Amino acid sequence: YEAYRRTQIEDGKLFQDFVVDVAWQAGLVIAQYASKTYQLTVGESRGGIEIKHDKRYHETGNLCIEVAEKARPRPGPYAASGIMRDDHWLYAIGDYDIVFFFANNILRMLHVASRYKTYETPTSQGFLVPDSDAKKYAALILRPNAKENVDKTVGNLELLARELYNAAHANPKQGSL
């Protein structure tokens, strides 16, 4: 299991770096923390953004939204994670072709509504948001279309930057960038 876990962690870090670059092109600066100490005490990033790679999104047509986790399979309770942590207000999830940015409070409301299929693995719990609902509830969607070519850039940067600014300022209680 340890080799699998190391691979998953590295994959997540690579995807975070990719999203940081794609977001930068769209006018959003994401400053990720690297140390485990900062990530556990302050959060994943200075701006309050958590990034998750959903490698199966195109295969399943659903976004897998995590609410609890275990570092390793073991007996006992899961720890709050993903949208249930209080150290971020924006949740970015997707793959190398599409990245959805959600207000964390919207995803929590969707979870509480119990409208979606839930899942549980030995290390994760969450729920599945269908593509159509993801597109409806996302504050911003970036489409780098980079699965075949990770160097490909985002299209209309000015429009994306304006949309991101408006989404970030639509609810002042969410914080600011």
N, C-alpha and C positions, 0 to 999 in steps of 0.2 A: 504493500500500500504506500510506503514512503516514496518510492520512485514515482508512482502515479501522482502523488500529492505534489512532489517537486515539479513535475511536468505541468500540472495544472496551475501552480503558482507562477511559473515562468510564462506560461501562455497568458495569464491574466495581466502580468506586468507588460508584456509586449503589446497587448491590446490597449492597455492604459496609455502607453507611449503613443500609439497610433491615434487614439482619440484626442490626446493632448495636441498633436500636430494638426489634425482635422479641425478641431475647435479653434486653434490659433488662426488657421486660414479663414475661419468664419468670424473672427474678431473676438473670440472668447479666450481669455487667458486662464488656464487651469494649472495651478502649481501643486503638484502631487508631493506628498511626503514620502520619503523613502524608508525611514527607520520604523521598525515595528513599534517602538516606544511612542513616537508621534502618532502613528496610525491608530494605536489603541487608546491613547489618551486625548488626542486632539481631533483626529479623524483622518480620512484618506487624503484630503486636500485643504489648502488654505481657504479656498473659496466655498467650501461646503458642498463639493460634488463627489459623488461616489460613482465609479465606473465598473460595469460588469460586462464580460464577454459571454454572449449566448451563442455558442458554436452551433447549436441545432436549430436556430431560428428559421432559416430558410427551409430546412427539412420538415419542421413541424408546423410552421405557420403561427407559432405562439411565442411570446416572450415569457421566459421563465423568471418570475420575480421572487427572489429569496426573502424569507422573513426570519429564518433561524438556521443555525449551523452548529456543527461540531468539527473541530480540527481533524479529528480521527474518529473512525467508527468505535463507539464505546457505549456501555449502558449509561443511562441517566439522561437528564434533560438537555435540550438544545439551548444555545445562547442566542439572544436576539442578534440579528444581523440584517444586512441589506436595508430594506426600507424601514425596519423597526429600530434601527439605531438612531440616536438623536444628534449625531455629529455632522449631518449634512442636510441640505434642503433641496438639492437637485440630484436626480438619479439618472445616469446615462447608461443605456444598455443597448446592445445590438451586436452586429458582426462587421466584417470589413466592407460590406456593401451599404449598410444603413445603420445609423446610430440615432436612437430616440432619447430625447431629454424630457424627463417628467418632473413636475413638482412632486416632491416626496409626499406631501399631504394628499395629493390626488391618488397616488398609488395606495396609500393607507386606507383611504375611503373605499377604493375598489376592493381591497382585501376585506374590510369590515362588512361590505355589502354581501359577501359570500356568493357572488354571482358566477364565480369562475371555478374551474376544476382545480383541486389542490393536489400536491404531490409530496411525497416523503421518501428520502433515500437514507442510507445509514449516516450521512453527513449533512443533509440539507432538507429544509422544509420550505414550501412556498406555494405559489399559485401561477396559473398559466393565463396570460392575457392574449386573446386572439389578435392577429394582425390588424383586422378592421378596427377593433377598439383601441389598439395601440396608436394607430394613426389618428383616431378621434381625440384621444386624451393627451397626447404628447404636446408639450409646450413648443418643442422644436424638433425637427427631423433633419439630420444631415445625411446626404446620400453620396458618400465618396466613391461608391462603386469600384472598390479597390480589391475585391477578392482575387481577381486575376493579376492586378498590377497595383501593389500597395503604394506606389509613388504617384498615382493619379490624384489630381487635386480636385477640390470642391469647385463647382461651377460659379454661380453668381454670388460672390463674396459679400458685396454691399447689401444685397437683399437679405442674405442669411444673418449678417451682423445686425441689421435693423430688426429682424424678427426676434433674434435672441435678446436684444436690448428691450424690446416691448414685452416679451414674455417674462423677463427678469423683473421688470418694473410693474407688471400687471397687478401684483399683490405685494404691497410694501411690507406686510408682516412676514414675508418669506426671507427677508434679508436682501442684501444688495451685493453686486459683484464688485 
